[in-house]
Amino acid sequence: MITRWEENLEDRRLIKHALALYSDVEAAREQMMDVADRAIR
């Protein structure tokens, strides 16, 4: 039972990490779009 819970905890930690990375990438992409937008104008 304990091991199952620990596995679950590890999975959650990994998912949280992946989500953080994804949102960072999204933010960076939006920033690049803003910069490109300004460069065009």
N, C-alpha and C positions, 0 to 999 in steps of 0.2 A: 504494500500500500504506500509506504513512504517513498520507495523508489519511483513509483508511478507519479507521485506528486512532484518529486524533484525533477523528473523528466519534463513534466508539464511546465514547471517554473522555467526551466532552461529554454523550452520552446517559446514561451512567452517573451523571454528576454531577447531571443533571436528575432522574433517577429517585431518587437519594439524597435530593435536596432535597424531592421530592414525598413521599417516605416520611417524612421528618422532619416535614414540615408535617402529614401525616396523623396521625402519632402524637401530635403536639402537640394536634390537634383532639380526638383520642380522650381524652387525658389531661384536657383542659379539660371535656369532656362528663362524664367520670366525676366530676370535682370538682363540677360543677353538680348532678349527681344526688345526691352526698353532701350538699350544702348544702340541696337541696330536701327530702331525706329528713329532715334534722335540723329543718327548718322545719315539716314536717308533724307531727313528734313534739313 
